[in-house]
């Protein structure tokens, strides 16, 4: 039985980002664990700094006072929380208003905070970095819709390309006449031709107004997973939802579950803008991103958060770290179960299946500190709604189902489980196979990577073989044998112990 090296602990630090926008002033405290980026505190004030700015050229006076109060509070909170690494940025309203510099000076004096005023292009690039940190590699265009402006930025792999800033925020265009807004949108999008042309088939939508649009679309479709990050819509669905939004009163929109009173008035305009953008760019689908400028501000100072690793695997590592008794078990299980799936049909594609199995292996011990009577349900829900990125909604459901079977064995989820609607029968079967493989490895090893190294799985000619060498032979007990036989059965293989 070989010695297994202890996995090195990742660097952990807290970074605070203060985002002074045209609509809101927000503080997010991130915990950076290796490659993973976790929001651990989030607070905002809808100050409305940019309200009336297109007409007056000045910041909204009431908004200035609300923003100053919020920023003073944020400074006190961060002092109390011991967060010294702070990055404050301001966007369109402060950038374009003549009294923006005076506001910056006042913040420095009264809140003790230095604010970096971003150009439109830099705002777009940082928002795009945040998207890449949350989805991994991407090809297409990201659009960050704020109160005063829209930033469009090309994405290619893990690189950020050309960016353009357009005065297409709802505070700049107005919300009263959508017909007039349509002509303004189309004229402005012509200025982004070089960013949109030949950019790919996917548009990545960022910003509160577009998240509100996604909430509405989920309600219309009775979508089973109420999670915005990496929620996808086809271009045809965008058109249908946008047309629906245009016909609704503000009161009707406010009745949608999760709809903000501040976002509802802007929703018809945000829907129209997305519809026109999808058509102008020839995009086939839109992916909504919970990540954006604030994550991008962190990534601009730490480029490895975008250029290195995999967001799903890093997130799974970070999520399991607080629960797993032994961190080395997950990576060891990833390698140990691999032979059992040799020859199995692809579920999400050969490459994605490997990543998903690796993520599930890291989450094997996620229920270690949960009540044993509810462990399967709790671990399922935590996996399904975990704040990691780089995973589509069907893949999330698959991972959650695999973790359910890791704890519940062959017992199925209830028919009323909404996540089941995201998977077809073959994907549900594959999740059970993966869960039972993890369950076997955990039982044989006592959740110890060192003990697991004494066993070996092989698969050949319709036979699943479990080999136990040396002292591991004494570790083969009835429970382990039962789980081995269950795995062989769902794989349609003959079990053999050597």
QUILINHU-V781681 format. One record per residue. SS is DSSP state (H for helix, E for strand, - for the rest). PHI is phi in radians with two decimals (999 if undefined). OMEGA is omega in whole degrees, -180 to 180 (NA if undefined). Layout:
# QUILINHU-V781681
ss: <SS & SS>
phi: <PHI & PHI>
omega: <OMEGA & OMEGA>
This chain:
# QUILINHU-V781681
ss: <- & - & - & - & - & - & - & - & - & - & - & E & E & E & E & E & E & E & E & E & - & - & - & - & E & E & E & E & E & E & E & E & E & - & - & E & E & E & E & E & E & E & E & E & E & - & - & - & - & - & - & - & H & H & H & H & - & - & - & - & H & H & H & H & H & H & H & H & H & H & H & H & H & H & H & H & H & H & H & H & H & - & - & - & - & E & E & E & E & E & - & H & H & H & H & H & - & - & - & H & H & H & H & H & H & H & H & H & H & H & H & - & - & - & E & E & E & - & - & H & H & H & H & H & H & H & H & H & H & H & H & H & H & H & H & - & - & E & E & E & E & E & E & E & E & - & - & - & - & E & E & E & E & E & E & E & E & - & E & E & E & E & E & E & E & E & - & - & - & H & H & H & H & - & - & - & - & H & H & H & H & H & H & H & H & H & H & H & H & H & H & H & H & H & H & H & - & - & - & - & - & E & E & E & E & E & - & H & H & H & H & H & H & H & H & H & H & H & H & H & H & - & - & - & - & - & - & - & - & - & E & E & E & E & H & H & H & H & H & H & H & H & H & H & H & H & - & - & - & H & H & H & H & H & - & - & - & - & - & - & H & H & H & H & H & H & H & H & H & H & H & H & H & H & H & H & H & H & H & H & H & - & - & - & E & E & E & E & - & - & - & - & H & H & H & H & H & H & H & H & H & - & - & H & H & H & H & - & - & - & H & H & H & H & H & H & H & H & H & H & H & - & - & - & - & - & - & H & H & H & H & H & H & H & H & H & H & H & H & H & H & - & - & - & - & - & - & - & - & H & H & H & H & H & H & H & H & H & H & H & H & H & - & - & - & - & - & - & - & - & - & - & - & - & H & H & H & H & H & H & H & H & H & H & - & - & - & - & - & - & - & - & H & H & H & H & H & H & H & H & H & H & H & H & H & H & H & H & - & - & - & - & - & - & - & - & - & H & H & H & H & H & - & - & H & H & H & H & H & H & H & H & H & H & H & H & H & H & H & H & H & H & H & H & H & - & - & - & H & H & H & H & - & - & E & E & E & E & E & E & - & - & E & E & E & E & E & E & - & H & H & H & H & H & H & - & - & H & H & H & H & H & H & H & H & H & H & H & H & H & - & - & - & E & E & E & E & ->
phi: <999 & -1.44 & -1.36 & -1.83 & -1.18 & -1.22 & -1.15 & -1.13 & -1.28 & -1.31 & -1.16 & -2.18 & -2.62 & -1.89 & -2.27 & -1.81 & -2.09 & -1.92 & -1.98 & -1.69 & -1.80 & -1.28 & -1.70 & -2.15 & -2.09 & -2.30 & -2.01 & -2.22 & -1.73 & -1.81 & -1.83 & -1.71 & -2.08 & 1.09 & -1.55 & -1.49 & -2.20 & -2.02 & -1.35 & -1.98 & -2.68 & -2.58 & -2.55 & -2.47 & -2.23 & -1.43 & -1.32 & 1.21 & -0.98 & -1.56 & -1.12 & 1.41 & -1.08 & -1.04 & -1.49 & -1.69 & 1.29 & -2.28 & -1.17 & -1.13 & -0.98 & -1.13 & -1.15 & -1.07 & -1.14 & -1.12 & -1.15 & -1.07 & -1.05 & -1.11 & -1.20 & -1.08 & -1.07 & -1.04 & -1.08 & -1.13 & -1.07 & -1.19 & -1.07 & -1.14 & -1.51 & 1.24 & -1.68 & -1.65 & -1.47 & -2.27 & -2.32 & -1.95 & -2.30 & -2.15 & -2.06 & -0.99 & -1.05 & -1.19 & -1.17 & -1.72 & -1.45 & -1.16 & -1.67 & -1.01 & -1.03 & -1.16 & -1.10 & -1.05 & -1.11 & -1.13 & -1.08 & -1.03 & -1.29 & -1.59 & -1.93 & 1.12 & -2.17 & -1.60 & -2.00 & -1.57 & -1.56 & -1.50 & -1.20 & -1.05 & -1.16 & -1.19 & -1.04 & -1.10 & -1.14 & -1.22 & -1.07 & -1.13 & -1.05 & -1.10 & -1.07 & -1.09 & -1.09 & -1.64 & -2.04 & 1.48 & -1.17 & -2.65 & -2.29 & 2.71 & -2.33 & -1.82 & -2.21 & -1.90 & -1.67 & -1.82 & -1.20 & -1.91 & -2.47 & -2.16 & -1.85 & -1.99 & -2.47 & -1.37 & -2.14 & -2.54 & 1.16 & -1.96 & -2.00 & -1.77 & -1.89 & -1.07 & -2.26 & -2.46 & -1.99 & -2.15 & -1.37 & -2.02 & -1.21 & -1.05 & -1.26 & -1.50 & -1.54 & 1.68 & -2.05 & -1.41 & -2.24 & -1.21 & -1.14 & -1.16 & -1.05 & -1.03 & -1.20 & -1.13 & -1.04 & -1.08 & -1.18 & -1.21 & -1.14 & -1.09 & -1.26 & -1.86 & -0.99 & -1.21 & -1.37 & -1.42 & -1.15 & 1.04 & -1.52 & 2.16 & -1.75 & -2.05 & -1.91 & -1.81 & -1.67 & -2.23 & 2.13 & -1.08 & -1.18 & -1.32 & -1.15 & -1.11 & -1.07 & -1.11 & -1.02 & -1.10 & -1.09 & -1.07 & -1.14 & -1.07 & -1.61 & 0.88 & -1.17 & -1.31 & -2.05 & -1.45 & -2.48 & -1.37 & -1.13 & 1.16 & -1.22 & -2.06 & -2.40 & -1.32 & -1.05 & -1.13 & -1.19 & -1.06 & -1.06 & -1.09 & -1.18 & -1.15 & -1.12 & -1.10 & -1.06 & -1.15 & -1.65 & -1.68 & -1.37 & -1.06 & -1.11 & -1.13 & -1.16 & -1.15 & -1.33 & -1.23 & -0.97 & 1.47 & -1.35 & -1.43 & -1.11 & -1.37 & -1.58 & -0.96 & -1.12 & -1.54 & -1.10 & -1.02 & -1.18 & -1.05 & -1.16 & -1.09 & -1.06 & -1.13 & -1.06 & -1.19 & -1.17 & -1.04 & -1.20 & -1.13 & -1.55 & 1.15 & -1.36 & -1.61 & -2.69 & -2.05 & -2.05 & -1.53 & -2.02 & -1.32 & -1.50 & -2.96 & -1.02 & -1.12 & -1.12 & -1.15 & -1.11 & -1.15 & -1.18 & -1.08 & -1.58 & -2.44 & -1.02 & -1.10 & -1.15 & -1.85 & -1.43 & -2.01 & 1.21 & -2.18 & -1.09 & -1.22 & -1.16 & -1.13 & -1.16 & -1.12 & -1.02 & -1.17 & -1.15 & -1.35 & -1.04 & -1.39 & -1.98 & -1.14 & -1.25 & -2.38 & -1.15 & -1.26 & -1.12 & -1.01 & -1.04 & -1.16 & -1.13 & -0.94 & -1.29 & -1.20 & -1.45 & -0.93 & -1.08 & -1.16 & -1.81 & -1.17 & 1.65 & -1.24 & -1.14 & -1.12 & -1.80 & -2.04 & 1.96 & -0.97 & -1.19 & -1.16 & -1.05 & -1.12 & -1.14 & -1.15 & -1.13 & -1.14 & -1.15 & -1.09 & -1.07 & -1.17 & -1.63 & -0.97 & -1.81 & -1.12 & -1.62 & -0.99 & -1.82 & -1.71 & -1.10 & -1.04 & -1.26 & -2.17 & -1.05 & -1.09 & -1.18 & -1.18 & -1.16 & -1.05 & -1.16 & -1.13 & -1.19 & -1.09 & -1.92 & -1.07 & -1.43 & -1.77 & -2.00 & 1.21 & -2.62 & -1.30 & -1.14 & -1.07 & -1.15 & -1.04 & -1.06 & -1.08 & -1.07 & -1.09 & -1.15 & -1.09 & -1.20 & -0.98 & -1.23 & -1.05 & -1.73 & -1.78 & 1.15 & -1.46 & -1.09 & -1.48 & -1.20 & -1.06 & -1.06 & -1.41 & -1.17 & -1.09 & -1.09 & -1.06 & -1.20 & -1.50 & -2.14 & -1.54 & -1.09 & -1.16 & -1.23 & -1.15 & -1.13 & -1.13 & -1.12 & -1.14 & -1.05 & -1.14 & -1.06 & -1.23 & -1.15 & -1.13 & -1.10 & -1.12 & -1.05 & -1.15 & -1.23 & -1.13 & -1.60 & 1.08 & 1.07 & -2.12 & -1.09 & -1.13 & -1.17 & -1.01 & -1.14 & -1.43 & -1.97 & -2.54 & -1.81 & -2.40 & -2.41 & -2.82 & 0.91 & 1.35 & -2.12 & -1.81 & -1.91 & -1.92 & -1.85 & -2.12 & -1.93 & 1.01 & -1.19 & -1.15 & -1.02 & -1.28 & -1.57 & -1.47 & -2.06 & -1.01 & -1.08 & -1.10 & -1.13 & -1.09 & -1.24 & -1.14 & -1.14 & -1.10 & -1.09 & -1.04 & -1.14 & -1.24 & -1.49 & 1.02 & -2.14 & -1.53 & -1.41 & -2.51 & -1.87 & -2.14>
omega: <-172 & 176 & 180 & -178 & 177 & 180 & -179 & 177 & 180 & 173 & 180 & 177 & 177 & 178 & 177 & 176 & 176 & -175 & 180 & -176 & -178 & 178 & -170 & 170 & -169 & 172 & 171 & 173 & 180 & 168 & -179 & 179 & -175 & -180 & -175 & -178 & -174 & 172 & -178 & 175 & -174 & 179 & -180 & 172 & 177 & -173 & -178 & 180 & -174 & -178 & 180 & -176 & 180 & -180 & -173 & -175 & -179 & 177 & 177 & -176 & 178 & 178 & 178 & -179 & 179 & 180 & 180 & 178 & -179 & -177 & 174 & 178 & -179 & -180 & 179 & 180 & -178 & 174 & -179 & -179 & 177 & -179 & -177 & 180 & -175 & 179 & -179 & -180 & 174 & -174 & -161 & -174 & 180 & -178 & -170 & -175 & -177 & 179 & 176 & 179 & 179 & 177 & 180 & 179 & -180 & 177 & 179 & -177 & -171 & -178 & 180 & -172 & 175 & -178 & 175 & 178 & -176 & 168 & 179 & -179 & 179 & 175 & 179 & -179 & -180 & 176 & 179 & 175 & 178 & 177 & -179 & 178 & -177 & -178 & -175 & -180 & -178 & 174 & -179 & -179 & 172 & 178 & -179 & -178 & 176 & -179 & -175 & -172 & 173 & 177 & 178 & -176 & 178 & 175 & 176 & -176 & 176 & -177 & 177 & -177 & -176 & 179 & 177 & 178 & -177 & 179 & -175 & 173 & -177 & 178 & 180 & -175 & -176 & -173 & -171 & -173 & -177 & 178 & 177 & 180 & -180 & -179 & 177 & 180 & -177 & 180 & -180 & -179 & 175 & 180 & -179 & -175 & -177 & 178 & -174 & -173 & 176 & -173 & -177 & -172 & -173 & 173 & -180 & -173 & -178 & 174 & -174 & -179 & 177 & 173 & 176 & 176 & 179 & 177 & 179 & -179 & 177 & 179 & 180 & -177 & -173 & -175 & -171 & -174 & -178 & -180 & -172 & -173 & -180 & 167 & -174 & 173 & 173 & 179 & 180 & 179 & 177 & 180 & -178 & -179 & 179 & 178 & 177 & -178 & -178 & -176 & -173 & 172 & 178 & 179 & 179 & 180 & 180 & -180 & 179 & -179 & 177 & -177 & 179 & 178 & 179 & -176 & -174 & -180 & -178 & -171 & 179 & 178 & 180 & 179 & 178 & 180 & 180 & 179 & -179 & -179 & 179 & -180 & -177 & -179 & -179 & -178 & -180 & 178 & 176 & 175 & -179 & -177 & 172 & 177 & 177 & -172 & -174 & 175 & 180 & 177 & 177 & -176 & 179 & 178 & -180 & -174 & -180 & 178 & 176 & -170 & -174 & 169 & -179 & -176 & 179 & -179 & 178 & 178 & 178 & 176 & -177 & -179 & -177 & -172 & -178 & -176 & -173 & 178 & -178 & -175 & -177 & -175 & -176 & 178 & 178 & 178 & 178 & 180 & -173 & -176 & -173 & -179 & -178 & -175 & 177 & -180 & 176 & 179 & 178 & 179 & 178 & -174 & -173 & -177 & -180 & 179 & 179 & 179 & -179 & 177 & 178 & 178 & 180 & 179 & 179 & -180 & -175 & -175 & -175 & -179 & -173 & -176 & 180 & 180 & -175 & -180 & -176 & -172 & -177 & -179 & -177 & 179 & 177 & -177 & -179 & 178 & -177 & -174 & -179 & -177 & 173 & -176 & 178 & -177 & 179 & -180 & 175 & 178 & 175 & -180 & 179 & 179 & -180 & 178 & 178 & 180 & 173 & -178 & 176 & -179 & -175 & -178 & -176 & 179 & -176 & 171 & 178 & 178 & -179 & -180 & -175 & -177 & 179 & -178 & -179 & -175 & 172 & -174 & -180 & 178 & 177 & 178 & -180 & 178 & 178 & 179 & 180 & 180 & -180 & 176 & 177 & 180 & 178 & -178 & 179 & -178 & -178 & -171 & -171 & -179 & 176 & 180 & -179 & 179 & -180 & -178 & 178 & 179 & 179 & 175 & 171 & -178 & -179 & 174 & 175 & -178 & 173 & -174 & 173 & -180 & 176 & -177 & 174 & -177 & 180 & -180 & -180 & -178 & -180 & -179 & -171 & -178 & 178 & 179 & 179 & -179 & 175 & 179 & 177 & 179 & 179 & -178 & -178 & 176 & -177 & 179 & 176 & -180 & 177 & -180 & 179 & NA>
